[in-house]
Amino acid sequence: MTVSPHSADSYMPTPINEFARGWKPLLAVAVGIGLGISSILAFTTGIFAIALEKEFGWSRGDILSVALIQTLVFAFLGPVLGRLTDRIGARPVVIASTIGIGVSTASFAFITHNIWTFYVTYAVMLIVSLGTMPPIFARVVSLWFDRRRGLALGLALCTTGISGMLVPSYVQALIGTFGWRVAYVGLGLLPLTISLPCILFFLPRGVGPVDVKGHEHVAEPVIDGLSIGEALRGYRYWLMGVVGFAAGAGLNGLVINFVPLLIDRGLTPTEAVRLFGLFGLFVVVSRLMAGWLLDRLWAPAVGCTFLCMPVIGMMLLVTGTEVNTTRLVLALALIALASGAEFDLIAYLSSRYFGRRNFSALYSGQYAIFAMGAGIAPGVMGFIHDRTGNYDRALYAMALMFAVSAFSLLGMGRQPFFGRSELSGDISDGATMPDPAPR
């Protein structure tokens, strides 16, 4: 066995030392995700849809079907960008995309009554901001954290919940005071003034971590795990795809339509956005809970439990047509618990079941499948609303998607064990390991 010239504990720190050496990249990742493309789209698209519907007379289905562009862009370009990140590191990709998302979001202020200007601007925004998607950032976390990877992912991703609490109210206040065009500019300023400085200062160069003594290992990228071909030939990759597609449809379909749904129930836009802000709070709680549990229990069981909760939430929304704040908050909490766990779960399962050798590429593929469901569902729900005048049939369909996603997870089986190539040249791709427990 060939041992690294540095001590073993530099590569296998205790859980406490993992956070001691990795807090800077974790902070950069957390801020980048919180103001990245997935957060901005999920928490503001529905708010802007109401303003654009009023301004231009576009139907809600036509506006929200723009999410289909997200599916196409990420399906074709996401895995390519993931492979590039595996080779050159996350820093240059993330910096370029953070600048891109800020400028392109502000450019929505110049769209016209022709809806194609909206679609084209949306497509450009997605292309230039792909590097702010969770798969790119999650690779950084997977390299810097092992023993508490689940908790680290939960901490990094919980900033989407913080964005969910604050950004919708910020956008609605700008719309109410200055109009939707200024609101787009104000939204674009957030990643430029908050994310970009944090990434420049705290996200390290290179493709791998440094050890506790500060030795850089940019020339020794982690290679444990499956090749892309091995992963694609296995059933688990495609079973995870089923989970991601169904969960993406259920989550994004409802999240983007939730503010319009609340307004249909009789709330004012300000009241609806304020209530929707609670969604972000529940997402933070869910991410931390899921991250802590993933390090200790069988991950598919954890995911199944969280993804079953929105089924109850959907039924609460269907059976209550009047404005009942308690019912709405409970439904929102149950749906947010799944939303908070889903990104953690896909990232965690990708790293544990496929390893880290091609993590960004394989996770980007999973995220692309997730994005397909997430891209299709908002427009479908919007068209169902346009045709029937309510969201009831759409809510039944989303509840079914959550059920499919939850129980498909149970077929993942025990996670494989990959030999630690950081300490030796051997890789044991075929073995299995005990399910996670406190280590």
Secondary structure, DSSP 8 states (H G I E B T S, - for coil): ----SS-GGGTS--HHHHHHHHHHHHHHHHHHHHTSHHHHHHHHHHHHHHHHHHHH---HHHHHTTHHHHHHHHHHHHHHHHHHHHHH-HHHHHHHHHHHHHHHHHGGGG--SSHHHHHHHHHHHHHHTGGGSHHHHHHHHHHH-STTHHHHHHHHHTHHHHHHHHHHHHHHHHHHHH-HHHHHHHHHHHIIIIIHHHHHHHS-SSSS-B-TT--B-TTS----B--HHHHHHSHHHHHHHHHHHHHHHHHHHHHHHHHHHHHHTT--HHHHHHHHHHHHHHHHHHHHHHHHHHTTS-HHHHHHHHHHHHHHHHHHHHH--S--HHHHHHHHHHHHHHHHHHHHHHHHHHHHHHBSTTHHHHHHHHHHHHHHHHHHHHHHHHHHHHHHSSSHHHHHHHHHHHHHHHHHGGGS-S-EE---TTT-S----SEE-------
